[in-house]
Amino acid sequence: MFDDENDGPQREPRRDEGGPGKQPPKGPGFRSSRLLFIIIFMGILLVVFAGMQTPWKSEELKNWTEFRQMVEDGKISEIDVEGSDYWCKVVATEEHKRFHIVGPDPLPDPEADWLRSMAKQHNIDVEYRKQSLWTSVLISFIPWILIVFIIYFFFFRQLRGPGGPGGVLSFGKSRATLITKDKTKKTFKDVAGIDEAKDEVQELVGFLKNPKKFQRLGGRIPKGVLLIGAPGTGKTLLAKAIAGEADVPFYSISGSDFVEMFVGVGASRVRDLFQQARENSPCIIFLDEIDAVGRRRGTGLGGGHDEREQTLNEILVQMDGMESDDKIIVMAATNRPDVLDPALLRPGRFDRHVYVDQPDSKGREQILRVHSKKVKLSPEVDLTLLAKATPMFSGADLESLINEAALIAVMKDKDAIEMSDLEEARDKVVWGREKRSRVMDEADRWVTAYHEAGHALLGYLLPNVDKPHKVTIMPRGPSLGATHFLPEKDIYNRTSKQLMGQLAVAFGGRIAEEMFVGDISTGAKGDIDQVSNLARKMVCEWGMSDKLGPIKYQEDEETVFLGREITRSQLHSPETLRLIDSEVRRLIDEGYTFAQRILNEHREDIELIAKALMEYEVISGEELDVLLKTRKLPESRLRSHEVEHRPLRRPDGQTAKPQPEEQDRGHISGDISPQPA
């Protein structure tokens, strides 16, 4: 989503770290200076301690009388006097042995005369050194300096470390990231596929650029704007683009950044955030994932969370306290507006709702062109065709598709991204990576081939369903095989005939297994789940049952932790519940019977598709159409496996052996139409 690697959101320093008009932030230069100071300080300590040490080993004399005796006996050659310390070197010893004694300070005159006479008599070198004042001071304060040093590094740094700069000592400070235009470089040119949403927020840009224009006639721009949309549709990107177009500061913070273990911290951070915004107005405050702190109060298991509710209360109070002169717009994003507290959505707060929908085909093409500017595409790439082949893709999905295609092209040592790389990336994003290393038994492969052939044939024959895009028995994601359907256009609603067709297609795999294998497998679990959910929604939510009529019978299945009440009342009588189950069963039986009849009429086509899947493993929608019309695939198509023709099972349970000429054909490129049963 960013134009270059330095284009992502970067953290701006807070007020206590430096900001506009404040001291610059503490960057790498400050850290280097601090490290240099520590090195110099430690060097001074080493020098002081080295100066305090003597170059020879020394022993303590017992008393002054012993010292006098050694001097008079001529055993001392040198005496260093420093205050009351006397360091004596022994005459002619290889170990350079020394003795130390503490004498009187100052030395009495008789003792001084005696020492001078002994030095002259025995040729003793006596040196008097004055003790440095700085050395004395350092020696006195070194223990305290070390204590302070240890406390700073092992206590205060630990307090400041967790949770970023400030840590424990700045719990109440806002953690909002200040983003400016020169760092984001996001404008409306970077936002594609949501033209209606961009048009709706144009007035916000105009207000931030020229507030007096709107205040001249007494108009009031909404204080709060709530961006609502599915994940990946570009809500955060749109908010950044508004700030970039208006060239104003953009404070971005997630709802979870307010909540801490200690009660009152979140409210303090809210106050600090709005205070920063007032000091830098006009600006935008963006609260991402506001449902983390904005869920309905007073509900849920065990009541509300005190810290979260206090944070929400403070947000409401701060928005009420905003005046038109503050020139602050609070924007929030969520994909769960149903769990938000009603007080957040009332007029005067988040009363402007901007819906960021999934892009249509034209919007997807625009998004692909935005993201494709960062990669090298082959001239044969058709982004218009790719946009049509990616229905219901969000902006984030399309960005991931382009990135995956680039990685695939690089791994194949290509000079540019080709259309085949984009199609492979699309399949990988939607259905997962192929598992070519998985070894399957030949019998399991036949079961999978018949299963997918049943889905594919019904999707090909029925008029009111999506057509097969790709059929494969190559394991991908959690499935052993798959039949991928892509709609020809963006679908916003479906009719009852289309839904009944989906029920029939979903049963195609199970019915084909029963017809040709003589048994059913667990591979239809996903199909059964899909059919059960779809049939129940048709009856209980969409009013597609004549007996029950257009009434909603489905109760909202919201978890109590998302801001809903725990207790629920029973709205339906036992007779109604039995009728619901009966109607759901009727729809499922109709779909199953209809699919069974169609497949029985086209048994040869199922056998044809299954044999092709066993040989080629993957068949595209175009190849499926050619196969069913001409009974063969192009000779240029490379086969993956050589397989023998599987005997066709008759409706009565017997098997029909293929004719000798069929066994010699070997692969699907020839006509392998089985003999009539």
Secondary structure, DSSP 4 states (H G I P E B T S, - for coil): --SSTT-S--PPP-TTT--TTSPPP--HHHHHHHHHHHHHHHHHHHHHHHHHS-SS-EEE-S-HHHHHHHHHTT-EEEEEEETTEEEEEETT-TT--EEEEE--SSPPHHHHHHHHHHHHHHT-EEEE-PPPHHHHHHHHHHHHHHHHHHHIIIIIHHHHSTTSTTGGGGTTS--PEEE-HHHH---GGG--S-HHHHHHTHHHHHHHH-HHHHHTTT----SEEEEEE-TTSSHHHHHHHHHHHHT--EEEEEGGGT--SSTTHHHHHHHHHHHHHHHT-SEEEEEETGGGT-BPTT-STTS--HHHHHHHHHHHHHHHT--GGG-EEEEEEES-GGGB-HHHHSTTSS-EEEEEPPP-HHHHHHHHHHHHTTS-B-TT--HHHHHHT-TT--HHHHHHHHHHHHHHHHHTT-SSB-HHHHHHHHHHHHH--B-TT----HHHHHHHHHHHHHHHHHHHH-TTSPEEEEEE-S-BTTBS-EEEEE-SS--S---HHHHHHHHHHHHHHHHHHHHHTSS--GGGHHHHHHHHHHHHHHHHTS---TTT-S---PPP---GGGT--S-----S-HHHHHHHHHHHHHHHHHHHHHHHHHHHHTHHHHHHHHHHHHHHSEEEHHHHHHHHHHSS--TTSPPS---PPPPEEPTTS-EEPPPHHHHHH-STTS--PPPP-
